[in-house]
Amino acid sequence: DKTSTAAVIRPRSQPHYFSQVIAAFALALGPLAAGLGKGYSSPAIASLQEKQELAIHTGNFSNTVRMSRQEASWVASLSLLGALFGGMLGGIAMKFGRRTVLLITSIPFSASWLITVFAKNIEMMFATGFVGGFCCAIVLMVSQVYISEIAVPDIRGCLSAVLKIFGHVGVLISFAVGAYLDWRELAMVIGCAPLVLFISVAYMPETPSYLVLVGKEQEAARSLQWFRGPQADVGKELLTIRNNVLAAHSDRYRNPNRHALSTILNPILITCGLMLFQRFSGANAFNFYAVSIFRQTFGGMDPHSGAVAVAFVQLLSSLLSGLLIDTVGRLPLLIASSVFMSMALAGFGSFAYYENVHRSKGYMIAQYDWIPLLCVLVFTIAFSMGISPISWLLIGELFPLEYRGLGSALATSFSYACAFIGVKTFVDFQEMFGLHGAFWFYSAVSIGSLCFIVCFVPETKGKDLAEMN
């Protein structure tokens, strides 16, 4: 009897995480492709400008795409405008299945980058950037929802962080490879990533929560068994998912006049608030204009090297974040993130002001290049360990199952709307207030995010999705 009892409890003492981890790494190819695209504009704009300067010098404009400064800002920001519409459609499309949406989206995602390789003018780059951003938003949103629905509470934050880590790996690869490849060759490299995502997702099952939601309970049981391991007893968890769906339907029947928006209003306000502060924190300025910003603040250091260093630290910070989210908790990381971000941004703005004054007097301060780099690295660590991964994680955690597609679409679309405005207006802020004024503004936004987090954001560490719903 003792032997049989031990055999029964052994699976509980040794949870089966293998299939969930494999699924997370397969899905992470989507954020990897998104990160490659996110890091594309900085080296690509620099490559386009260098080729244009060479063409002006030699008088040979064949195979050269002409681009003004304002057009460069559109190259950087149009992908985010596409992402705004992608977020809207992605939430609606999720009613056809998380896996199905990922498979369908990966094809045009890859095609947009392969067409960029053969772009003859800047307008074609605008179009492919818009389509690429459209697909990118869908892939990122659906991947996050997929992870939230398949992962057990013990490792949900960690697996969510895997998506962010792969996104930062993509940015690092773009920055590093972009220092040696021109903009066409870099686009070719990026176009391969969504195809690998398609192949990986084709071998994965649909999420159990979605299958229960559409009434396919036998398929849901097989899917849940795949994620929890062959020896796991999935009956209780499957029953919980089914009861949550029935309770939601029952609530709608009892309260037919209750609009969906009233159900998700609180999660919408929390997630959109976090996205607002995240997108106007200056992170997108560093990602999309890294080389250009470092050219203005560095006296002797190579700006491409600075961009690669930032992307590398971003990756390391994401790795550490994955370890801390499920141990320290969401709120402590968010608070620490906001504090250090505001300090680093204020420091960077102050140095930019100091450096501008000295340059106007004809002085060079190359020996102080480490100061702006240190400020950017501190900001990157704080951003990558706190508000960046956690704001996306909460999108998958806070919305009820029945409205997860709608809620995710609203929050994601709002996020990309803010990102588009932030990236597009950075050049305008810089022209109006100077580089230092732009980053002082971003520092004030980070202080505002600290107040918002303390007052409104709940702690979700260790809580089951059903409990939060």
C-alpha positions as CSV (number, residue, x, y, z in Angstrom):
1,D,0.0,0.0,0.0
2,K,2.9,2.4,0.9
3,T,4.5,1.6,-2.4
4,S,1.4,2.3,-4.4
5,T,0.8,5.5,-2.5
6,A,4.3,6.7,-3.2
7,A,3.8,5.9,-6.9
8,V,0.6,8.0,-7.0
9,I,2.2,11.1,-5.3
10,R,5.5,11.1,-7.2
11,P,4.2,12.9,-10.3
12,R,2.9,15.7,-8.0
13,S,6.3,16.1,-6.3
14,Q,8.0,16.3,-9.7
15,P,5.9,18.5,-12.0
16,H,6.3,17.9,-15.7
17,Y,7.5,21.1,-17.4
18,F,9.3,19.7,-20.4
19,S,6.5,20.1,-23.0
20,Q,5.7,23.6,-21.8
21,V,9.3,24.6,-22.1
22,I,9.6,23.1,-25.6
23,A,6.4,25.0,-26.6
24,A,7.8,28.2,-25.2
25,F,11.0,27.9,-27.2
26,A,9.1,27.1,-30.3
27,L,6.8,30.1,-29.9
28,A,9.8,32.3,-29.0
29,L,10.8,32.2,-32.7
30,G,8.0,34.7,-33.3
31,P,9.4,37.3,-30.8
32,L,12.9,36.5,-32.3
33,A,11.6,37.5,-35.7
34,A,10.0,40.6,-34.2
35,G,13.2,41.5,-32.4
36,L,15.1,41.2,-35.7
37,G,12.7,43.6,-37.3
38,K,12.7,45.9,-34.3
39,G,16.5,46.2,-34.5
40,Y,16.5,46.6,-38.3
41,S,15.8,50.3,-38.6
42,S,18.8,51.6,-36.7
43,P,21.5,49.9,-38.8
44,A,19.4,50.1,-42.0
45,I,18.8,53.9,-41.7
46,A,22.6,54.3,-41.1
47,S,23.3,52.1,-44.1
48,L,20.8,54.0,-46.3
49,Q,22.4,57.3,-45.2
50,E,25.9,56.1,-45.9
51,K,25.0,54.9,-49.4
52,Q,23.2,58.2,-50.1
53,E,26.3,60.2,-49.0
54,L,28.5,58.0,-51.2
55,A,26.2,58.5,-54.1
56,I,26.2,62.3,-53.7
57,H,30.0,62.2,-53.5
58,T,30.5,60.0,-56.6
59,G,27.4,61.2,-58.6
60,N,26.3,57.6,-59.1
61,F,22.7,57.1,-57.8
62,S,22.1,53.7,-59.4
63,N,20.6,51.2,-57.0
64,T,20.5,53.9,-54.3
65,V,17.3,54.6,-52.4
66,R,17.0,58.3,-51.6
67,M,15.8,59.2,-48.1
68,S,15.3,62.5,-46.2
69,R,15.5,62.8,-42.4
70,Q,11.7,62.8,-42.1
71,E,11.4,59.8,-44.4
72,A,13.9,58.0,-42.1
73,S,11.5,58.6,-39.2
74,W,8.8,57.0,-41.2
75,V,11.0,54.0,-42.0
76,A,11.4,53.6,-38.2
77,S,7.8,54.2,-37.2
78,L,5.6,52.8,-40.0
79,S,6.1,49.2,-38.7
80,L,4.5,50.4,-35.4
81,L,1.6,51.9,-37.3
82,G,1.1,48.6,-39.0
83,A,1.3,46.9,-35.6
84,L,-1.5,49.1,-34.3
85,F,-3.9,47.6,-36.9
86,G,-2.4,44.1,-36.5
87,G,-3.2,44.3,-32.8
88,M,-6.8,45.1,-33.6
89,L,-7.2,42.2,-36.1
90,G,-5.2,39.8,-34.0
91,G,-7.6,39.9,-31.1
92,I,-10.6,39.2,-33.4
93,A,-8.7,36.5,-35.3
94,M,-7.9,34.6,-32.1
95,K,-11.4,33.2,-32.1
96,F,-10.2,30.9,-34.9
97,G,-7.5,29.5,-32.6
98,R,-4.1,30.6,-31.3
99,R,-2.1,28.1,-33.3
100,T,-4.1,28.7,-36.5
101,V,-3.4,32.5,-36.4
102,L,0.3,31.9,-35.8
103,L,0.6,29.6,-38.8
104,I,-1.3,31.9,-41.2
105,T,0.5,35.1,-40.1
106,S,4.0,33.8,-40.4
107,I,3.8,33.6,-44.2
108,P,3.1,37.3,-45.0
109,F,5.4,38.2,-42.1
110,S,8.3,36.5,-44.0
111,A,7.2,37.8,-47.4
112,S,7.3,41.4,-46.2
113,W,11.0,41.2,-45.4
114,L,11.9,39.3,-48.6
115,I,10.2,42.0,-50.7
116,T,12.2,44.6,-48.8
117,V,15.3,43.0,-50.3
118,F,14.2,44.1,-53.7
119,A,12.8,47.6,-52.8
120,K,13.5,50.2,-55.5
121,N,12.3,53.3,-53.6
122,I,11.5,54.5,-50.1
123,E,7.8,54.1,-50.7
124,M,8.2,50.3,-51.1
125,M,10.1,50.2,-47.8
126,F,7.2,52.1,-46.2
127,A,4.7,49.5,-47.5
128,T,6.8,46.4,-46.4
129,G,7.5,48.0,-43.0
130,F,3.8,48.5,-42.5
131,V,3.0,44.9,-43.4
132,G,5.8,43.5,-41.3
133,G,4.7,45.5,-38.3
134,F,1.1,44.3,-38.8
135,C,2.2,40.7,-38.7
136,C,4.6,41.2,-35.9
137,A,1.9,42.5,-33.6
138,I,-0.3,39.5,-34.2
139,V,2.5,37.1,-33.6
140,L,3.6,38.8,-30.4
141,M,0.1,39.0,-28.9
142,V,-0.9,35.5,-29.8
143,S,2.4,34.0,-28.5
144,Q,1.9,35.7,-25.1
145,V,-1.7,34.5,-24.8
146,Y,-0.7,31.0,-25.9
147,I,2.0,30.9,-23.1
148,S,-0.4,32.2,-20.5
149,E,-2.9,29.5,-21.3
150,I,-0.6,26.5,-21.4
151,A,1.8,27.3,-18.5
152,V,1.3,26.4,-14.8
153,P,1.5,29.3,-12.4
154,D,4.9,28.2,-11.0
155,I,6.7,28.9,-14.4
156,R,4.3,31.1,-16.2
157,G,6.3,34.3,-15.6
158,C,9.6,32.5,-16.5
159,L,8.2,31.2,-19.8
160,S,6.7,34.6,-20.6
161,A,10.2,36.0,-20.1
162,V,11.6,33.5,-22.6
163,L,9.6,35.4,-25.3
164,K,11.1,38.7,-24.3
165,I,14.6,37.1,-24.1
166,F,14.3,35.9,-27.7
167,G,13.0,39.3,-28.8
168,H,16.2,40.9,-27.3
169,V,18.3,38.2,-29.0
170,G,16.7,39.4,-32.3
171,V,17.6,43.0,-31.6
172,L,21.2,42.1,-30.7
173,I,21.6,40.0,-33.9
174,S,20.2,42.9,-36.0
175,F,22.5,45.4,-34.4
176,A,25.6,43.2,-34.6
177,V,25.0,41.8,-38.1
178,G,23.8,45.2,-39.3
179,A,27.3,46.6,-38.7
180,Y,28.6,44.4,-41.5
181,L,25.6,43.9,-43.8
182,D,23.8,46.5,-45.8
183,W,20.1,47.1,-45.4
184,R,19.1,44.6,-48.2
185,E,21.2,41.8,-46.9
186,L,20.0,42.3,-43.4
187,A,16.3,42.2,-44.6
188,M,17.1,38.8,-46.2
189,V,18.4,37.4,-42.9
190,I,15.3,38.6,-41.1
191,G,12.9,37.1,-43.6
192,C,14.0,33.6,-42.7
193,A,12.9,33.7,-39.1
194,P,9.1,33.6,-39.6
195,L,9.5,30.6,-41.9
196,V,11.2,28.7,-39.0
197,L,8.3,29.8,-36.7
198,F,5.8,28.3,-39.2
199,I,7.6,24.9,-39.1
200,S,7.8,24.8,-35.3
201,V,4.2,25.8,-34.6
202,A,2.9,23.2,-37.1
203,Y,4.0,20.4,-34.7
204,M,2.3,22.0,-31.6
205,P,-1.3,21.5,-30.3
206,E,-3.9,24.2,-29.8
207,T,-4.3,25.5,-26.2
208,P,-6.6,23.6,-23.9
209,S,-8.5,26.8,-22.9
210,Y,-9.4,27.7,-26.4
211,L,-10.5,24.1,-27.2
212,V,-12.8,24.1,-24.2
213,L,-14.1,27.5,-25.1
214,V,-15.2,26.2,-28.6
215,G,-16.6,23.0,-27.2
216,K,-13.9,20.5,-28.2
217,E,-13.3,18.9,-24.9
218,Q,-11.8,15.7,-26.1
219,E,-9.2,17.6,-28.0
220,A,-8.7,19.9,-25.0
221,A,-8.0,16.8,-22.8
222,R,-5.4,15.5,-25.3
223,S,-3.8,18.9,-25.5
224,L,-3.6,19.4,-21.8
225,Q,-2.2,15.9,-21.4
226,W,0.6,16.8,-23.9
227,F,1.5,19.9,-21.9
228,R,1.3,18.4,-18.4
229,G,3.0,15.0,-19.3
230,P,1.7,11.5,-19.9
231,Q,1.5,10.6,-16.2
232,A,-0.3,13.7,-15.1
233,D,-4.0,13.7,-13.9
234,V,-5.5,16.5,-16.0
235,G,-9.1,15.9,-15.0
236,K,-9.2,18.5,-12.2
237,E,-7.6,21.2,-14.3
238,L,-9.8,20.5,-17.2
239,L,-12.9,20.7,-15.0
240,T,-11.7,24.1,-13.7
241,I,-11.3,25.4,-17.2
242,R,-14.8,24.1,-18.1
243,N,-16.4,25.6,-15.0
244,N,-14.8,29.0,-15.7
245,V,-16.3,29.0,-19.3
246,L,-19.7,27.9,-18.0
247,A,-19.6,30.5,-15.3
248,A,-18.9,33.2,-17.9
249,H,-21.7,32.0,-20.1
250,S,-24.0,31.9,-17.1
251,D,-23.1,35.4,-16.1
252,R,-23.9,36.7,-19.5
253,Y,-27.3,34.9,-19.4
254,R,-28.1,36.4,-16.0
255,N,-26.9,39.9,-17.0
256,P,-27.7,40.2,-20.7
257,N,-27.4,44.0,-20.6
258,R,-23.9,43.9,-19.2
259,H,-21.5,44.9,-21.9
260,A,-18.1,43.1,-22.4
261,L,-16.3,46.4,-21.9
262,S,-17.6,46.6,-18.3
263,T,-16.2,43.2,-17.6
264,I,-12.7,44.0,-18.8
265,L,-12.6,47.7,-17.9
266,N,-10.2,47.3,-15.0
267,P,-7.7,45.1,-16.8
268,I,-7.9,47.5,-19.8
269,L,-7.0,50.5,-17.7
270,I,-4.1,48.7,-15.9
271,T,-2.5,47.2,-19.1
272,C,-3.0,50.3,-21.2
273,G,-1.6,52.5,-18.5
274,L,1.5,50.4,-18.3
275,M,1.8,50.4,-22.0
276,L,1.5,54.2,-22.2
277,F,4.4,54.6,-19.7
278,Q,6.5,51.9,-21.3
279,R,6.2,53.3,-24.8
280,F,6.9,56.9,-23.8
281,S,9.9,56.0,-21.6
282,G,12.4,56.5,-24.3
283,A,13.1,52.8,-24.9
284,N,11.8,53.0,-28.5
285,A,14.1,56.0,-29.2
286,F,17.1,53.9,-28.2
287,N,15.9,50.9,-30.2
288,F,15.0,52.7,-33.4
289,Y,17.6,55.5,-33.4
290,A,20.5,54.0,-31.3
291,V,23.2,54.6,-33.8
292,S,22.0,58.1,-34.6
293,I,21.8,59.0,-30.9
294,F,25.2,57.7,-30.1
295,R,26.7,59.6,-33.0
296,Q,25.4,62.8,-31.3
297,T,26.7,62.0,-27.8
298,F,29.9,60.0,-28.4
299,G,33.1,61.9,-29.0
300,G,35.4,58.9,-30.0
301,M,33.5,55.6,-29.5
302,D,32.0,53.8,-32.4
303,P,28.2,54.2,-32.3
304,H,27.6,50.7,-33.7
305,S,29.6,49.2,-30.8
306,G,27.5,51.2,-28.4
307,A,24.3,49.9,-29.9
308,V,25.5,46.3,-29.8
309,A,26.6,46.8,-26.1
310,V,23.1,48.0,-25.3
311,A,21.4,45.1,-27.0
312,F,23.7,42.6,-25.2
313,V,22.9,44.1,-21.8
314,Q,19.2,44.1,-22.7
315,L,19.5,40.3,-23.4
316,L,21.3,39.6,-20.1
317,S,18.7,41.7,-18.2
318,S,15.9,39.7,-19.7
319,L,17.6,36.4,-18.6
320,L,17.7,37.7,-15.1
321,S,14.1,39.0,-15.3
322,G,13.0,35.5,-16.2
323,L,14.5,34.2,-13.0
324,L,13.1,36.9,-10.7
325,I,9.5,37.4,-12.0
326,D,8.2,34.3,-10.3
327,T,10.3,34.7,-7.1
328,V,10.5,38.4,-6.3
329,G,7.1,39.2,-7.8
330,R,5.8,41.6,-10.4
331,L,5.3,44.7,-8.3
332,P,8.8,45.0,-6.7
333,L,10.4,44.7,-10.2
334,L,8.0,47.3,-11.6
335,I,8.8,49.8,-8.9
336,A,12.5,49.3,-9.1
337,S,12.4,49.5,-12.8
338,S,10.6,52.9,-12.8
339,V,13.0,54.4,-10.2
340,F,16.2,53.5,-12.0
341,M,14.8,54.4,-15.5
342,S,13.9,57.9,-14.4
343,M,17.4,58.4,-12.9
344,A,19.2,57.1,-15.9
345,L,17.1,59.1,-18.4
346,A,17.7,62.3,-16.4
347,G,21.4,61.6,-16.3
348,F,21.6,61.0,-20.1
349,G,19.6,64.2,-20.8
350,S,22.0,66.2,-18.5
351,F,25.0,64.8,-20.3
352,A,23.6,65.6,-23.7
353,Y,23.0,69.2,-22.5
354,Y,26.5,69.4,-21.1
355,E,28.0,67.9,-24.3
356,N,26.0,70.2,-26.6
357,V,27.2,73.3,-24.7
358,H,30.9,72.2,-25.0
359,R,30.6,71.4,-28.7
360,S,29.1,74.8,-29.4
361,K,32.3,76.2,-27.8
362,G,34.5,73.9,-30.0
363,Y,35.5,71.5,-27.3
364,M,35.5,67.7,-27.7
365,I,34.9,65.5,-24.6
366,A,35.6,62.0,-26.0
367,Q,37.1,60.9,-22.7
368,Y,33.6,61.1,-21.1
369,D,31.9,58.7,-23.6
370,W,31.4,56.2,-20.8
371,I,28.9,58.5,-19.1
372,P,26.1,58.4,-21.7
373,L,26.8,54.7,-22.3
374,L,26.5,54.0,-18.6
375,C,23.2,55.9,-18.4
376,V,21.8,54.0,-21.4
377,L,23.0,50.6,-19.9
378,V,21.4,51.4,-16.5
379,F,18.2,52.4,-18.3
380,T,18.3,49.2,-20.4
381,I,18.7,47.0,-17.4
382,A,15.9,48.6,-15.5
383,F,13.5,48.6,-18.5
384,S,14.3,45.0,-19.5
385,M,13.9,43.6,-16.0
386,G,10.7,45.4,-15.1
387,I,8.1,47.3,-17.1
388,S,9.0,45.7,-20.5
389,P,8.3,42.0,-19.8
390,I,5.8,42.5,-17.0
391,S,3.4,44.8,-19.0
392,W,3.1,42.1,-21.7
393,L,2.8,39.3,-19.1
394,L,-0.1,41.1,-17.5
395,I,-2.0,41.2,-20.8
396,G,-2.1,37.4,-20.7
397,E,-2.9,37.2,-17.0
398,L,-5.5,39.8,-16.2
399,F,-8.2,39.3,-18.9
400,P,-10.9,36.6,-18.4
401,L,-10.7,33.7,-20.8
402,E,-13.9,34.6,-22.7
403,Y,-12.6,38.2,-23.4
404,R,-8.9,37.5,-23.6
405,G,-8.9,38.0,-27.4
406,L,-10.8,41.3,-27.2
407,G,-8.8,42.6,-24.2
408,S,-5.5,41.6,-25.7
409,A,-6.4,43.3,-29.0
410,L,-7.4,46.6,-27.2
411,A,-4.2,46.7,-25.0
412,T,-1.9,45.7,-27.9
413,S,-3.4,48.2,-30.3
414,F,-3.1,50.9,-27.7
415,S,0.5,49.9,-27.0
416,Y,1.5,50.2,-30.7
417,A,-0.4,53.4,-31.1
418,C,1.7,54.9,-28.3
419,A,4.9,53.3,-29.8
420,F,4.1,54.8,-33.2
421,I,3.6,58.3,-31.8
422,G,6.7,58.0,-29.6
423,V,9.0,56.9,-32.4
424,K,7.6,59.3,-35.0
425,T,7.7,62.3,-32.6
426,F,11.2,61.7,-31.3
427,V,12.8,63.6,-34.2
428,D,10.3,66.4,-33.6
429,F,11.0,66.5,-29.9
430,Q,14.7,66.6,-30.6
431,E,14.3,69.5,-33.1
432,M,12.1,71.5,-30.7
433,F,13.7,70.8,-27.3
434,G,17.1,69.3,-28.2
435,L,18.3,65.8,-27.4
436,H,18.6,66.7,-23.7
437,G,15.0,68.0,-23.5
438,A,13.6,64.9,-25.1
439,F,15.2,62.7,-22.5
440,W,14.3,64.9,-19.6
441,F,10.7,64.5,-20.8
442,Y,11.1,60.7,-20.9
443,S,12.5,60.9,-17.3
444,A,9.3,62.7,-16.1
445,V,7.2,60.0,-17.8
446,S,9.0,57.3,-15.8
447,I,8.3,59.2,-12.6
448,G,4.6,59.2,-13.5
449,S,4.8,55.4,-14.1
450,L,6.1,54.9,-10.6
451,C,3.0,56.6,-9.2
452,F,0.6,54.6,-11.4
453,I,2.2,51.3,-10.5
454,V,2.0,51.9,-6.7
455,C,-1.6,53.0,-6.9
456,F,-3.2,50.6,-9.4
457,V,-1.2,47.6,-10.5
458,P,-2.0,44.3,-8.6
459,E,0.4,41.5,-7.7
460,T,-0.3,38.3,-9.7
461,K,2.7,36.2,-8.6
462,G,1.8,32.6,-8.0
463,K,-1.9,33.1,-8.8
464,D,-3.8,30.8,-11.2
465,L,-5.5,32.4,-14.1
466,A,-8.9,31.1,-12.9
467,E,-8.3,32.7,-9.5
468,M,-7.5,36.1,-11.1
469,N,-10.6,35.8,-13.4
